[in-house]
Amino acid sequence: MSAAGGQRALTPPDIAARKGKTPLVCLTAYTTPVAKLVDEHCDVVLVGDSVGMVLHGMPSTVGVTLEMMILHGKAVRRGLQSAVMVVDMPFGSYEESPAQAFRSAALVMTETGAAAVKLEGGESVAETIRFLTARGIPVMGHVGLTPQAVNAFGGYHIQGRGEDAERILRDAMTVAEAGAFAVVLEKIPEALARLITQEIAIPTIGIGASPACDGQVLVVDDMLGLFGTFRPKFVKRYAELADAADAAIMAYANDVRERRFPTADHVFGDESGTVSGGEGT
C-alpha cells in the first residue's frame, strides 16, 4: 500500500491482520535516505536501538538514549510514506514503571510521528504493555535474545534451548495477551519459533528464528554488506557494499593525489565561462 499512489499508509492493526498471510517484510532504518529506499518494499520500518552500534560505534545498545532514538526517528519519518514506523524504546526509558514508559513512549510518538514503539521483554513488561495499549500507544514486543539484557545474558547467545524454551514461549504468549500487535523473535531455535508462531494470535517477526514466522526483520546495514567482517549466521548478504565503497574511496583518493580530480567538468569558470588550466587555480 503506497500513500504516494493515493492509498493510505499501513497501520499497526493492518500488521496485526496479516497473521498467517503474506509474510511481513521489515528492515531497520536510521536516516532519511535509507528510509526512502526501504519504504517502497517494506511493511514495517524499525528505528532500532541498534543505531548505537551501527552508526555510533557503541559496543552494545545499552548506551543508547531516548534523545538519540528521537533524533533518528525524526529522520526516518521524513523518508516514509507507506510503511509502519516502529521506534525502539531504549534501555532505561520504560523499565521503572508503566508511568515512566508512557511518558517516554508518548514523547517518542509526538516528537517523531511513529506509529508504534517496541519494548524488549516478556512477562516483565506485560503490565507496561497493557498500560500503554490502553492509552492509545501500539506496542510491538521483542522476546528471545533481547540485546538490552546482553549484560545479564553474558553475551549475544541463543536463547530458548532445552528447558529455557518454556520461558520464551511463556514470554511470547504473555506479550500477545497483554495487547502487543506483533512480536519480534530473536535468536531462538527454529522449532521453538515455529511453535510460538502457531500458538499466538499476533504476527511473529523473526530474526535468527524460523522461516515459519509471519515476517522477517534484518538490520539494513547487515543485509547490504556495509560491515566487512561482521557476519551473523542469521544474516543473508544481498550485497557487499562495503567492498564497493572501499573501491570507490580508493579511486577518489588516487585521483586527488594524481590531480585527476577535479577536472574542468567539476569546477566553475569566470563570467565568460572560461576555466583556467593553471595548477592551483
C-alpha positions in Angstrom: 0.0 0.0 0.0 1.5 3.3 -1.1 0.5 6.6 0.3 2.2 8.2 -2.7 -0.1 6.2 -5.0 -3.2 7.5 -3.3 -3.7 4.7 -0.8 -3.4 5.1 2.9 -0.3 4.2 4.8 -0.2 1.0 6.7 -1.1 0.9 10.4 -0.4 -1.4 13.4 -3.9 -3.0 13.0 -3.0 -3.7 9.3 0.1 -5.5 10.5 -1.8 -7.5 13.1 -4.3 -8.6 10.5 -1.5 -10.1 8.4 -1.2 -13.0 10.8 -0.8 -16.2 8.8 -1.0 -14.4 5.4 1.6 -12.9 3.1 4.9 -12.6 5.2 5.7 -9.2 6.6 8.8 -7.5 5.3 10.7 -5.5 7.9 14.1 -3.7 7.9 15.8 -1.2 10.1 16.5 2.4 9.1 18.2 5.3 10.9 18.4 8.0 8.2 16.1 9.7 5.7 17.9 8.4 2.6 17.7 4.8 3.7 14.1 5.2 4.9 13.2 6.4 1.3 14.9 3.3 -0.1 13.2 0.7 2.1 9.7 2.3 2.3 8.6 1.1 -1.1 9.5 -2.5 -0.3 8.8 -2.9 3.5 5.6 -3.2 5.6 7.4 -2.2 8.8 10.4 0.0 9.2 12.1 -0.3 12.6 14.1 2.6 14.0 16.2 0.2 16.1 18.3 1.0 19.1 20.9 -1.0 17.0 21.7 2.5 15.7 24.0 2.8 18.7 26.2 0.0 17.3 25.6 0.5 13.6 26.1 4.3 13.3 27.6 5.4 16.6 30.2 2.7 17.2 28.9 1.7 20.6 29.7 -1.8 21.9 26.1 -2.6 22.7 22.6 -1.0 22.6 22.7 -0.3 26.3 24.1 3.2 26.0 21.5 4.4 23.5 19.4 7.3 24.8 15.9 8.5 24.3 17.2 11.6 22.6 19.2 9.5 20.1 16.1 7.5 19.3 14.0 10.6 18.8 16.7 12.2 16.5 16.9 9.2 14.3 13.1 8.6 14.4 12.5 12.1 13.0 15.0 11.5 10.2 13.3 8.2 9.3 9.8 9.7 9.4 10.8 12.2 6.8 11.6 9.4 4.4 8.5 7.2 4.8 5.1 7.3 3.1 3.6 3.9 3.4 5.4 1.6 5.9 4.6 1.4 9.6 7.3 3.1 11.6 8.2 1.5 14.9 10.7 3.1 17.2 12.7 1.1 19.8 12.3 2.3 23.4 15.9 2.4 24.7 17.3 0.8 27.8 16.2 2.7 31.0 13.3 4.5 29.4 10.5 2.1 30.3 11.6 -0.5 32.9 11.0 1.6 36.1 7.2 1.7 35.8 4.3 1.8 33.3 4.0 5.5 34.0 7.6 6.1 33.1 7.1 4.0 30.0 4.1 6.1 29.0 5.9 9.4 29.4 8.8 8.1 27.3 6.7 6.5 24.6 4.4 9.5 24.3 7.4 11.7 23.8 8.8 9.4 21.1 5.5 9.3 19.3 4.7 13.0 19.4 8.2 14.0 18.5 8.8 11.5 15.7 5.4 10.7 14.3 6.0 7.0 14.9 3.0 4.6 14.6 4.2 2.4 17.4 7.0 1.6 19.9 8.9 -1.6 20.6 9.7 -2.9 24.1 12.1 -5.8 24.9 11.0 -8.4 27.4 8.1 -10.8 28.1 6.4 -11.3 31.5 8.5 -8.5 33.0 6.9 -5.9 30.7 3.4 -7.3 30.3 1.8 -4.8 32.8 3.6 -2.0 30.9 2.3 -3.2 27.5 -1.3 -3.3 28.9 -0.8 0.2 30.3 0.4 1.7 27.0 -2.1 0.0 24.7 -5.0 1.0 27.0 -3.8 4.6 26.5 -3.5 4.5 22.7 0.1 3.6 22.2 0.5 0.5 19.9 3.3 -1.8 21.1 5.5 -4.4 19.3 7.0 -6.9 21.6 10.5 -8.5 21.5 11.4 -11.8 23.2 14.2 -14.3 23.0 17.6 -12.6 22.7 16.9 -9.1 24.0 20.0 -7.1 23.3 19.4 -4.6 26.1 19.9 -7.5 28.5 23.2 -8.5 27.0 25.0 -8.0 30.3 22.6 -10.3 32.1 22.9 -12.9 29.4 26.7 -12.7 29.3 26.8 -12.1 25.6 24.7 -12.5 22.4 23.9 -16.2 23.0 21.0 -18.1 21.5 18.1 -18.3 23.9 15.4 -20.9 24.5 17.3 -24.1 24.3 16.3 -27.0 26.4 14.2 -26.2 29.5 14.6 -22.5 28.7 12.2 -22.9 25.8 9.2 -22.8 28.2 10.3 -19.3 29.4 10.5 -17.9 25.8 7.1 -19.5 24.9 5.6 -18.0 28.1 7.1 -14.6 27.3 5.7 -14.6 23.8 2.2 -15.7 24.9 2.2 -13.1 27.7 3.2 -10.3 25.3 0.4 -11.3 22.9 -2.2 -11.5 25.7 -1.1 -8.1 27.1 -2.1 -6.4 23.8 1.0 -6.2 21.6 0.1 -6.1 17.9 3.2 -8.1 16.9 6.3 -9.6 18.5 10.0 -10.0 17.3 11.5 -13.4 18.0 15.3 -13.1 18.1 17.9 -15.8 18.0 15.9 -18.8 19.3 15.7 -22.4 18.0 13.8 -22.8 14.7 11.3 -25.3 16.2 10.6 -23.0 19.1 9.9 -20.1 16.8 7.7 -22.2 14.7 5.7 -23.4 17.8 5.3 -19.8 19.0 4.1 -18.7 15.6 1.4 -21.4 15.7 0.4 -20.8 19.3 0.0 -17.0 19.5 -2.6 -14.8 17.7 -0.4 -12.0 16.7 2.3 -11.9 14.0 5.8 -13.1 14.8 8.7 -11.3 13.1 11.8 -13.4 13.1 15.5 -12.6 13.2 17.5 -15.7 13.6 14.3 -17.6 14.3 12.3 -19.5 11.6 11.0 -19.2 8.0 7.6 -20.1 9.5 7.4 -16.7 11.3 4.8 -14.3 10.0 7.6 -11.9 8.9 11.3 -11.3 8.9 13.5 -8.4 10.0 17.2 -7.6 9.5 19.5 -4.7 10.2 19.7 -3.0 6.8 23.4 -2.4 7.1 24.0 -6.1 7.7 22.0 -7.3 4.7 23.6 -4.7 2.4 27.1 -5.8 3.5 28.2 -2.5 4.9 30.2 -4.3 7.5 33.2 -6.2 6.1 33.8 -8.7 8.9 30.6 -8.9 11.0 28.6 -11.8 9.6 26.0 -13.2 11.9 24.6 -16.6 10.9 21.1 -15.3 10.6 22.0 -12.6 8.1 21.9 -13.2 4.4 24.1 -10.7 2.5 22.2 -9.3 -0.5 25.1 -7.0 -1.5 28.7 -6.3 -0.5 28.5 -2.5 -0.4 31.5 -2.2 1.9 33.7 -3.6 -0.8 32.2 -1.3 -3.4 32.5 1.7 -1.1 36.2 0.8 -0.3 37.0 0.6 -4.0 35.2 3.9 -4.7 37.0 5.7 -1.9 40.4 4.4 -3.0 39.7 5.5 -6.6 38.8 9.0 -5.3 41.9 9.2 -3.1 44.1 8.2 -6.0 42.5 10.7 -8.4 43.0 13.5 -5.9 46.7 12.6 -5.3 47.4 12.3 -9.0 45.4 15.6 -9.7 42.9 13.7 -11.9 40.1 15.2 -9.8 38.6 17.7 -10.1 38.6 18.3 -13.8 37.2 21.2 -15.8 33.8 19.4 -15.6 33.8 19.8 -11.8 34.8 23.5 -11.3 33.3 26.9 -12.2 34.6 29.3 -14.7 34.6 33.1 -14.7 31.7 35.1 -16.1 32.7 34.3 -19.7 32.7 30.6 -18.8 36.5 30.3 -19.1 38.2 27.9 -16.8 41.9 28.5 -16.0 44.1 25.4 -16.6 46.9 26.5 -14.2 47.9 24.5 -11.2 46.2 25.6 -8.0 43.5 27.6 -9.7 
